Amino acid sequence: LQGCRAEDVRRIILTASGGPFHGHPEIDLTTVTRAQALAHPNWSMGEKISIDSATLMNKGLEVIEA
């Protein structure tokens, strides 16, 4: 996005693997426990990064960094 004019950007598509909640389209995220959010099926990234990933906060940070 750097060097682009805001009016030239029509949309931004963020992607995510689904993490520990992949395959649970009806899950009530208000009831998710810390342990569930930390149980990423593919890799161990440490607690902060795992929680940021599970809540998609990492995607917000990626947009800010861009």
C-alpha positions in Angstrom: 0.0 0.0 0.0 3.0 2.3 0.4 3.1 4.8 -2.4 -0.6 4.3 -3.3 -3.3 6.9 -3.0 -6.1 5.9 -0.6 -8.7 6.6 -3.3 -6.9 4.1 -5.6 -7.4 1.3 -3.1 -10.8 -0.4 -3.6 -10.4 -3.2 -1.0 -7.9 -5.1 1.1 -8.2 -8.9 1.5 -6.7 -10.3 4.7 -6.1 -14.0 4.8 -5.7 -16.4 7.7 -5.3 -20.2 8.2 -8.1 -20.5 10.7 -5.8 -21.6 13.5 -7.3 -23.5 16.4 -10.8 -22.6 15.4 -10.7 -23.8 11.8 -13.7 -25.9 11.0 -15.9 -24.4 13.7 -18.0 -21.8 11.8 -20.6 -21.6 14.5 -18.2 -21.3 17.5 -19.1 -18.6 20.1 -15.8 -16.8 20.5 -17.0 -15.2 23.8 -16.7 -18.6 25.4 -13.3 -19.5 24.1 -10.7 -20.2 26.8 -7.1 -19.1 26.8 -6.0 -22.8 26.5 -8.2 -23.2 23.4 -6.8 -20.1 21.7 -3.2 -21.4 22.4 -3.8 -24.8 20.9 -2.8 -24.0 17.3 -2.8 -27.2 15.2 0.2 -26.4 13.0 2.9 -24.7 15.1 3.9 -23.2 18.4 4.5 -19.5 18.2 4.6 -18.5 21.9 1.7 -17.3 23.9 1.5 -13.6 22.7 1.8 -14.4 19.0 -0.7 -17.4 19.4 -3.3 -15.2 21.0 -2.8 -12.4 18.5 -3.1 -14.9 15.7 -6.3 -16.5 17.2 -8.0 -13.1 17.6 -6.7 -11.8 14.2 -4.9 -9.0 16.0 -1.8 -10.0 14.1 -3.6 -9.1 10.9 -4.3 -5.6 12.2 -0.6 -5.3 13.1 0.4 -6.5 9.6 -1.7 -3.8 8.0 -0.2 -1.1 10.3 3.3 -2.4 9.3 2.5 -2.2 5.6 
